[in-house]
C-alpha cells in the first residue's frame, strides 16, 4: 500500500512538471493502482456495514461471512494468497451489487407476475440461503459458480419484468423529443409478450438446477430477441423516471428540441430514432399485411428487432461503465 501511494504521488508530480507524460504507461499504471486501492478500501467499508452483528434473521450467516472475510484479510499477508483473497473480496462486492438491484426491481416485477409473487419469493429465499451458506463456509471460495450464475440470471429476468412494467406508462418518455411511439405501434411490439413472460417466470422459479438455469437463460435470450422494441422502450421509460423526465405538452416538446450533446440519452439518439422510425414503418406495413406473411414485413420486423436489441445492449453497457 505504501509503494502504491508513493508511486502515485511521484506520477502526479511528474505529470505536473510535464503533462505530455499522460500517455506514459508507468504513470498511468501508478495512478490506476491508486484508484484500485481506493476502490478496495470502499469495499471494506461496505463489508463492515453489511456484515456487522445485528438482530436480522440472517445474522448468524452474516457472522459466518464476516469471519470468512477476516480470514481472507489475514491471508493477504501471504503474497501467494493475496491475489485469490482480493478476487474473492471483489466478487462478493459484485454480488452485493446484484442483490441491491434485485431488491430495487422486486416491486415492479411483482406487478407483472401477479399471483406468482409467492413462488418468486420462495425462489429468492432459497437462492439467498445458498448464497449465504457458500460465502460463510470456512476456507471456501464464495458461493460457487452455479449460485453466482443464478444470481445474475435472477437480476436479468427481474430487469426484463421491470421493463415490461414500465411499458405501461410511457407518457414522460413520449414527451421527450428523441422518442415517439403510437398506440398502434405499442400494441404491435407487445404481441404475444404475455405468453413468453409466463414461460420465462415458470423457468425462473423452477430452479435451482443446471437444466433450469440453461432453460431460463435460453428463454430470456429468445424474449429479448423477439420483443426487443418493447423491452428497449420499457428500459428507456424506467431510466426516464429515474432521471426525472416529466410529462410535457407538445409546445414544451418542441421547445426542448432534439437531443444534443450531453443531453439525456444523447449517445444513443440515432439508434433510438431508428427504432422509432422502423416501428412506425412496421406498423404501417402490417396494417396492409395483418398476418405478417409478406417478405417486406418479415424483413422489416427482423431489422427492427435486431436494431432494438443492439440498442438495449449498448445502453446496458453504458450503465455498467458509469
Secondary structure by P-SEA (a helix, b strand, c coil): caaaaaaaaaaaaaaaacccccccaaaaaaaaaaaaaaaaaaaaaaaaaaaccccccaaaaaaaaaaaaaaaaaacccccaaaaaaaaaaaaaaaaaaaaaaaaaaaaaaaaaccaaaaaaaaaaaaaaaaaaaaaccccccccaaaaaaaaaaaaaaaaaaaaaaccccccccccccccccaaaaaaaacaaaaaaaaaaaaaaccccaaaaaaaaaaaaaaaaacaaaaaaaaaaaaaaaaccccccaaaaaaacccccccccccaaaaaaaaaaaaaaaaaaaaaccccccaaaaaaaaaaaaaaaaaaaaaaaaaaac
